[in-house]
């Protein structure tokens, strides 16, 4: 995994998150019966991921532990928030770079 960051503290967390998402996609079967099965994969549209989410919700919920259901929902919400903030940061960085180029041209 590679990433770019301002400091080690910023960078190692991003690398760890990317690595976990990548490992989840490679080892779906061995992870299927561990809590790691609820860690968001790189591609949220895969059949296995949708099956895990359906097991948590709806009338045919298969997960017996309400704690696991709520914790997973919370962690998924955090992951979505991270993705939104990372996208916003990339947009802001691009705007800063464009403004810097424009300023140098002036």
N, C-alpha and C positions, 0 to 999 in steps of 0.2 A: 504494500500500500504506500502511496505517496500523497503528500499534501503540502500546502504552503501555509505558514502561519507567522505571526509576529513573535511568538515566544514558544518555548517548549511546552508550557502548560496548555496553550491553545492547540498546538499541533498534535500532541500525543492523544488527546481525547478524540479528535477528528479521525485520526488514523485507526484508533481502537474501534470506533463506531463503524467505520468502513470495513474493517477486517471482520468484525462480527457479522455484519450484513452479508458479506461475501461467503463466510463460512456457513452461514445458515443456508444459503442457496446450494452450496456444494453437498452438505451433509443433512439433507432434509429427513431422510429415513432414520438415521441413528438419533437425531434430535427429537423425533416425533413424540417421544414419551418423556421428555424432560421439560422443565419450565422455559428453556431456551426456545421452544417451539413458538412462543408468543413474541419473540424478538422480531421486529419488522425486517423483512428481506429487502434486497435492492429493488425487486419488482413486486409490487403489491397486487398485481393482477394474476399471479400464478394460481393454479387450481388448488395446490396444497395450502397456500396461505388463505385463500377464501374459505376452504373447508375448516381451517382452524378458527377463523373468525365466526363462522356459522355455528361452530360448536360452543362458542361463548354466548351467543345471543339467540333470541327468538324462542319459539315454543318448544323446539326440540334441542334445547341447550343440553350439552353432554357434560359440561364441567360442573362438578358437584360443589366445589368450594366457591362461595360468594366472594371470599377474599381474593382468590385468583382472578375472578372475573373483573372485580373493581380495580385491582392493581394493574391488570393488563390494559384495561380501558384507560386508566390514568397514564401508563407508560406510553401507550400509542398516541394519546393526546400530546404528551411531551415531545414525542418524536415528530409529530406533525408540526408542532410549534417550532421545533428546531429547524425543520426543512423550510418553513416559511421565513424564519429569520435569516437562515443561510442564503436563501434566494434574495431577500431584501438587501443583505450585506453585499452580495455580488453585484446587484444593480447599483448600489451606492458607490462601490469601488469603481465600477465602470464609469459612472458619472464623474467621479473625482479625477480619474485618469484622462477623460475627455476634456475636463475643465483645465487640467494641468497642461495638456497639449495646446489648447486654445490660448492659455496665458503665455506660454512660451512663444507662440506664433506672434502674439501682440508685441 
